[in-house]
Amino acid sequence: MEEEKTGCNCEKHTIRTEEERRKLMNRLSRIEGQIRGIKGMLERDAYCPDILTQSAAVNAAVNAFNKELLASHIRHCVVRDMKEGHDEVIDELVATLQKLMK
């Protein structure tokens, strides 16, 4: 039931190189810093358009993270599964793309 809440398929894992993991973690750390910055702006009663500009930057950063992770997933996981005859990976990819495009 927890899988439904989080969307996590806990039976599957992705092995990443240290460099891939480091790049993704660095992106997330920058996003985390941007979020902390927005919280600070709210605490200081910053002007709404200034906060919205920073919020838009966070959205762009999250989208960039998603694009990088999705590209890696297609290049590695999807290709591997297709080569192994696991065609259901295409349905999983389509469902993932639909979630990202909401």
Buried (B, 14 or more C-beta within 10 A) or exposed (E): EEEEEEEEEEEEEEEBEEEBEEBBEEBEEBBEEBBEBBEEBEEEEBEEEEBEEBBEBBEEBBEEBEEBBBEBBEEBBBEEBEEEEEEEBEEBBEEBEEEEEE
